[in-house]
């Protein structure tokens, strides 16, 4: 895992920007927005080099601020006052940590961040798995719900008598995908056009389920994580998620394959 801090040019540049700003700012406290407006009024650039130097300071300060905020999201609080002290002490030539101690402290922080994130991710995944199991148990009791040997649950919403695809076929479908709490993560309806893809190139819950559908029908599928994305964690689909799809099979289209 890369260190969330870069102690070299980054720290030095931020120190220069912060140190100069601290000398110029009044002692009275003002809101951050007002502080920025005041800085814009009082800082003048005699040369393009001055402007570039200031821009580097702003850019790196923004990066550093983000680096400080992220650990707070997982319960690790990094005091900005100590960050400023470290920067000031380096420029004054009297840092209280040598290079080896600084590296060790940052490596320890990286380790704590990684361990905390892994623990929270495991807890989140376990909670999602349990919630999915409860949801599937309840859904299975609904009228007309069928369960396959693999654990896939499906319900026929609109019956039809059309041809049924094989796993080697390319199909055209309209669909909507949600998490068990109703949060939508994908929809061909919203894109305004159906999706066409080879049936053997999607998640196994889809490959199995769509083969049960006659052309013209509409099914509801509840797919356990092992038939979906498993422990893979994405911004829209958390690890161990049970997925809910409503799918309309429009046609079997083997003339020209196209991925979704």
Secondary structure, DSSP 8 states (H G I E B T S, - for coil): ---S--TTHHHHHHHHHHHHHHHHS-SS---HHHHHHHHHHH---SSHHHHHHHHHHHHHHHHHHHHHHHHHTTT----HHHHHHHHHHHHHT--SS-HHHHHHHHHHHHHHHHHHHHHHHHHHHHHHHHHHHHHHHHHHTSTTEEE-TTS-EEEEEE---S-B--TTSEEEEEEEEEETTS-EEEEHHHHTS-EEEEGGGS-HHHHHHHTT-BTT-EEEEEE-GGGTTTT---SSS-TT--EEEEEEEEEE--SS----
